[in-house]
Amino acid sequence: MKRSPWAALLILLNMTVCLRAQQATVQEEKRVFKTYPFSGPDPAPIMTRSSIWGKGPRLYPYFFFDKLSYSGTDQPWEVVRMENPYIQVFVLPAEGGKLLGAVEKSTQKQFIYFNHARKFRQIALRGPWTSGGIELNFGIVGHTPATATPVDYLFRNNPDGSVSCFVGALDLPSRTQWRVEFILPPDKAYFESRALWYNPQPLNQSYYVWMNAANKLSKDLEFIFPGTMYIGHNYAVPERPWPMKEGRNLALYKEHDDSDEGSFFIHGAFNDSSGGYWHDSQFGYGHWAFHEDVPGQKFFRWPLSRAGAIWESLLTDTDGPYFEPQNGRLLDQNDHEFFAPYTTDRWREVWFPYKKIGPMVKATPYGALNARNTDDKVVIALCALQKIDEELVVRAGAREIYREKLKLKPMEVYEKKLAATVKKGDLRVDIGDKLSYADDPAAELLKRPLNFRNYEEDTLEGLYQNAEREEKARNYDLALQKYLECLKREPMHMRALTRVAELYCRRAEYEKALEYASRALDYVMYDPDANYIYGVIARRMGNLVDAKETLGWAA
């Protein structure tokens, strides 16, 4: 049969239209925002200041900005816009590389709060800070030194049809380098952030990473943070049960009052997803990452008194109140760890919207699930985040009660009501191998100890732990004092000897550093930490033979 060339052309055109419908695009554009600028770099070296608002030696060689404006003017900003058929994502490289906001297209609702005013206020480590979006924090506790200033960036089309925007900078105090790639696939209703952080130095650096997102705050909001306990910033205040407090459910914003803290670090469950749901608009947002990669989860809101409400007008013009769902590499923002020499760290996070299913109980990059088990009915609702072609299987214990083949497109909603009586804790829902959920409340609870403590210094170990905590937070002078006190109590304290050696090496006091490293090796000649810091010091002093030998033992 002879085929018309016009028919072939029509088929080709249809294929082109379908391909374009699934495309992801990226472009740079100018957007005008009302801007309340900052200026006034402090001429005094930051290390001569106190540590209030981040001033002090922890941030050297950065400087502080002192002058903020309370009158705004329209100003153009370079914005990178990424878009596919389901969501739009906006990145602002000139403001710390923050993700400015994200919108779900079928509802035109924001699943990342988009603040359309650039109102800089004195909140960050160097002063200026704006609310909204997703802020990328690397280094030490506080809003990052890069949060209000330009960072390096690059955007591109990828061979698989996705698009990327890379942002990153050098953290000057530690000389560590961070990069975040925001990726938008062509056929999925989410975007990813893929972080890379590298310590190119031979010394330990402070390890602290939190991604501070923002979202709309309203009375119909339900917080979804799996866990059993929460604690604030102050370890002197004991942790408390989550979510119930004195008969109130703190997962419901409408049940908060003035007596509640503003920061909630929630822990106690092994779970990969968290988020929220606005009941009145039947819309939600979510975050997914492997728990092993991103175990920290927190939300912050301003106080409910006038002292908190005033920040709405200080930080935005028309976009209304917000709260900050935050996710981190450690469990609390008081916690820092050592970033080991020459180490590179990578991890992936997924950010997504969902709709019309109620508060999610479980999510993966394939979809957000709500499952309700009442006395005589089971309701299964799913909002797909990408194409799904899988078997839905619902079980009561080991007994299968329902099975159906699901074929869903991104952001398509499925709901099934089953007349069934299932014992609480026996419900199990599987969507192929893409998502599994059990309503057993104990299934993901942690039994291991999780104790957020301040250490008493009347014991040697307590003193050492406090010294190490100060060093990890980049409070080097105070850490050195405490380590030296350890050595007064126990002159052969191996860990204190090696830490003192590293701190003196950091100060370029190499003779002192070598003295303490030598004392450690004289006591335990094979100790890898003592050999390593001895080798680093010897190399800096030009003794390459000793450096090669001791670094060999440390390897």
Secondary structure, DSSP 8 states (H G I E B T S, - for coil): ----HHHHHHHHHHHHHHHHHT--EEEEEEEEEEEE-EEEE-SS-GGGS-SGGG-SGGGTT---EEEE-SS-EEEEEEEEEEE-SSEEEEEETTTTTEEEEEEETTTTEEEE----EEE-EEEETTEEE--SSEEEEESSSSS-TTTTS--EEEEEE-TTS-EEEEEEEEETTTTEEEEEEEEE-SS-S-EEEEEEEE--SSS-EEE-EEEEE-EE--TTEEEE---SEEE-S-TTS--EESSEETTEETTBGGG--TTS-SEEEEESB--SEEEEEETTTTEEEEEE--TTT--EEEEE---SSHHHHHHHHHH-SSS--EEEEEEESSS-TT--EEE-TT-EEEEEEEEEEEESS-S-SEEETTEEEEEEE-SS-EEEEEEESS-EEEEEEEEETTEEEEEEEEEE-TT-EEEEEE-----TT-EEEEETTTEEEE--TTTTB--S--------TTSHHHHHHHHHHHHHTT-HHHHHHHHHHHHHH-TT-HHHHHHHHHHHHHTT-HHHHHHHHHHHHHH-TT-HHHHHHHHHHHHHTT-HHHHHHHHHHH-
